[in-house]
Amino acid sequence: MSNASRIYLSPPWSGVAERAAVRRAFDSGYIAPCGPMVDAFDRRLGELSGQHAAAVASGTAALDLLMEELGVGPGDRVISSSLTFVATIGPAFHRGAEPVFVDSDPSTGLVSVPLLREALCASRRVKCVIAADLYGQCCDYDAIEALCAECGVPLVVDAAESVGATYKGRPAGSAGVAAVYSFNGNKIITTSGGGAVLSRDPGIVERARWRAQQSREPVAWYEHREVGFNYRMSNLLGALGCAQLDRLPAILERKKRVFRFYEKAFAARPELDAVPFPCAAPEESSHWLSVFVFASPSVRDAVAARLAAANIETRPVWKPLHLQPVFAKCRAYGGAVAEHLFNCGLCLPSGAGLSKKDLERIEASL
């Protein structure tokens, strides 16, 4: 292992402005969850997404609140992208629903619309579809929305990985009955931990906000007509989120610059036979992570090993959910495309804070 400082996959990029925002929130006395900075963050997220928004403790919490809203429970089926993080389906699984997984489209890596149609037509008691955006690009909102409407099944968009991206000019997450964002430490913007519920329907967002605060009735004493959740975001993290939103345009530009760096670096090394992760509209992606697909697992692994020797972090593409041991008995439609991307794909350092020296070190290590 190299003695050089470690280059991480996707560390947060923050600085003086974020420190100052958190200090102002701290000095205001609003330390406990909720507060004016969370309210401000909600408004800013609404402006970003063109919808109503409620900030919560995590993207997973946001999905759980939506599963509660839709009444997902035992005996239901929930159809999900297979090539995504486990949290996409986790809240539905915890509620006793049966996951059904759908393979990726070879041209985008995102959920295959023809296979999604097949899954919807063949499955009974489908409570909802959860379509995951991936590595900064939005799935085919138009086609998936039309298909779900035709089948009478609600669509939820997991836009955890696409904050700041667009789909045909529409903001990421602006599809379906509702969507979620994530602000985990490695995401496009971060609140350390955090997420948001988004919807064009203000009722969905207001109920999510209410349930996230233990479903307390608006009276002087503690009264509850249903049992809620402690999924609130703290005022300190809301302040951090607002400062990060100020930085979002610069983050997106830097992410695209990093992606272009890798395109050029691999074009100069044809022997590696590396191509960008499939993407229908690269210009609309937020490029959360720069992902490249190699000709074989052995080449991918050799590149990862070379970078690891230089103390540079990489990571394979998400392991498809239909291959996860916990879901071994679940139904899957297709799978070969997602499996190929998992076997041959590599996520490369993509932090907005990567310096010229960092990029030169990465290039030298290749």
N, C-alpha and C positions, 0 to 999 in steps of 0.2 A: 504493500500500500504506500502510495506517495505521501511525503511529509507536507505537501501543499495543503492549504486550507480547503475544506470540503465545499464543493459546488453542489447545492441541493436541487432537487427536481423543480419545486415551485414554492419557494419561500415567500412570505408576504413582503410587500414593498411599502414601507411607511417611513415617516420621519418627523420633523419638527411640527408640522401641522397637526398630525395625529396626536402627538404628545400634548400639544396645547389644547386641543379639543377635549381630550380626556381630563386634563387638569381643570378646565373650566367646568366640566360636568361635576367633577369631584368637589370643587370649591362651592358649587351651588347647593350642596347638601343632598342632592338626589343620588344616593348611593344604591338604594334598594331598587328592585325591578320596577319598570315603568318610569315615567318622567318626561319632561319636555323634549329631551333629545331623542327618545324613542318615537314620540309623536312627530318630530321633525323628520326622522329617518323614514317613518311610514309615508309621509308626504313626498319625500324625495324619491322613494321607491315607486310610488304611484306615478310620478312624473316620468321616471325612467321607463316603466313598463306600459304606461298608458292605461292603467287599471287602478283598482283599489288594492291596498296592500296593508298587511299587518306583520310586523317583525316579531319573530319568536326565537326560541333558544337554539334551534338548529333546523337544517333542511329536513331531517328525519322527523322532528316534531311537527313541522309544517305538513308533511305527508300524513302523519298520524291524525292530525286534526281534520284533514280532508277525508280520510277513511271513516272517521267518526261522522262527518257531515253526510257522507254517502251511505252510512249504515252498513258498512262491510262487516261480515261476520261469518261464523261457521256455515259451511254448505255453499257459500258463494265462491265464484271463480273470479280472479283478477288476472287479466292478460297484460304482460309486461315485455318490454325489450329484454332480450337475453344478454346482450353485450352492454352491461352497465354495472354500477356498484350495487352491492347487496341491499343498501338502504332503499333503493327504488321499490323493492317488493317487501322489505322487512316489516313495515307497519301492518300491511294487509295480512302477511303470514302470521304475525303475532295475534291477530284477531280471529284466526282460525280459517281464513280463506285459503283456497287452493290456487297456487300460482300456475299460470300457463305461459310458457315462454315462446317468443317469436324471434327467429333468426334475423340477421342483418341483410340489408340490400348491398350487393357487391359494389355499387357505384357510390355509396355514401357511408357505409358502415353502420347506418342507422336502421331502425326497425323497418322490415320489409312490408310494404303495404299489401302486396298480393298474399303473402303468408298471414298477415294480420286478418285479412278478409277470410281466409280459410279457417283460422282459429275462431273467429267470431261466428262463422256459420256452423261450425262443428261443436261448439261449446254451449252448454245450457247454464242458466243462472249466472251469467257474466255481469258482475256488479259495476265494473269499470275497466277501462284500458288506461294503463300508465305508460306513456311514450316518453322515453328518455332522450334528451339532447345529449350530445357526446363530444367531449374534448373541445367545446367551444362552438360547435355548429348545431343549428336547429334541425329537428326532424321535419318531415314533409307535412307541415301544419294543414295545408289546404286539403290534401288527399286524406289524411287521417281524420280530420274533423268531418269531412263529408261522409266517410265510411262509418264513423261512429254515429253520426246523425241518422244515416240510413238504417243502421241496426238498432237504434234507440238505446245506445250504451254511452254513459258519460265518459268523457275524455279528460284525464288529468295529465298535465305536462310536467315532467321532472326536468326543470331548467336549471338544476344545480350547477351544471358545468358551462352554462352559456350566457351568464350575465354580461350584458353589453353587446351581445351578438344581435343580428337581425335575420328575419326570414322575409324575403321579398319586401324589405323596408319596414316590416313590422317588428316591434321589440321581441326579444326572446321571452317565451312564457306567455305570449298573448294569444293563446289558443285553448280550446276546450272549456269546460265549466270552471276550471281553476288550474293554477300552476304553483310551483314552488321554486324559490331560489335558495342557494346555500352560500354562507359567508364563512365557511370553515377556514382554518389557517392557510390552506394551500390554494384557495379559490381565487378568482379574478380580483375581487375585493374581499377584505376580511374584517370581521368583527371579533376575531379570535375564534369564537364559536357563534353560530347564529344562522338564521334562515328567515324566510318570509313566505306567507300565503298571499297569492295574487288571484284576483278574479275581476271580471267585468261586473259581476253581481255583488253589490255592496253587502247584501245580506249574508253571503257566504263568508266574506271577510269579517264582518262584525261578529258573527257567531264564532268564528275561529278565534278572534281576539278575546271574546268573552270566555270561551272554554279554556283558553290558555291561561286565564286568570281565575281558575278554579270554579268557573261558572257561578260566580257570586252575584246574587241579585242586587240591584241598585237601591238598597235600603241601608239604614244606619247600622243594623246588626248583621251578623253573618247568616244569610239565608240562602239555601240552595235547592233548586227544583230539579237539578241533575248534578251528577258528579263530574267535575271538570278535570283539568290538568294544570300542573305548574310548569308551563312552557313559556313563561314570559322572558322577554329580553330586558337586560338591565340598562339603566340610563347611561352608564359609563360606556357600554358597548354600542349603544345608539349614537353617542358622540363620535366614537371611533368610526362607525359606519358612515356618518355624514362627511367626515373628513376624507374617507376613502372614496366616496362618490365624487368629491371635488377632484380627486386624482385619477378618476376612471378614464378620461380621454387619453391621458399620458400613458396609463397602463396598457390600454388597448393598442396604442401606437407602438409601444415597446415590444409587446407580445408579437405583433405582426413583423417587426424588425427581426426578432429572434427567429421566427419561422422562415423568413426569407434568407437569413444567414445559413440555416440548415439546408434549404433548397440548393443554395449555391455550393455549399461544402460537399454535399453528396453528388451533385452534378459533376464536380471535379474529380470524383472517385467512382467512376462507372463500375469498377470491379466489385464494389459493395452492392450494386444493383438495388439501391434503396429508393423507394417512391413514397411520396406523402400519403398519409392515411386518407382513404377515399373521402371526397368532399364535393358536394354538388356546387357550392358557391363559396369558394375560399375567401372572396372579398367581403362576405357577410359574417364570417366566423370571427369569434373573439380570440381564437387560437389560445385557449386556456393552456393547453399543452401542445407542444410540437411533437407529433407522432409520425414515425416513418416505418414502413413495412419492407422487410428484406426478403430475398428470394427463398431463404430457408431458415429454419430455427437455428441451425449451426452458425450461419453468418450472423444472425441477430445476437446469438449468445457470445460470439467472438467480439463483436463491437461492444456489447455490454461489459464484457470482461476487461477489454482494453481501457474503457472509461473508468471502470471501478479501480483498476490499478493506479489510475491518476487521481483517485479520490473524488470521482465525479459520479453523482447518483443518477441512475436510470431506473426504469420500471417497465415490466411487460404491460401490454394492453390488458384491460380488465379480463379476468377469467370469466367466460360466459356463465350465466347463472344456471343454465341447464347442465353444466359440468360440475357444479358445486355439490359436494357430498350431501349437504343438508337437503338439497332439492332433487336427489337422485330418482325419486319416484314420481316426479312431476312431469306433465306432458309438455313436449316441445315440438314446435313446427319448424322443420329445417334445423340448421346448426352448423353446417360446413363452413359458411362464410365467417361466422363469428369465431369458430375454432381456428381457421386459418389466420385471422387477424391476431388472435391471442398467441398463436404459436410463432408468428413471424414479426409481430409489431413491437416497437420499442418507444416508450415515452422518454423524451430527452429533456435536459434542464431547460426550463422555460420561464424562469422568473423575470419579472419586469425590471428587477434591479441588477441583472447580469451586466457586468462591465465589459469594456472592450478587451481587457486583459483576460477575463473569464472566457470569452468567446474564442480568443486566440489559443488559450489552453485547451479548450474542447477540440478545436480544429487540429491542433498538433497531436492530440491523443488519438484522433481517428486514423 
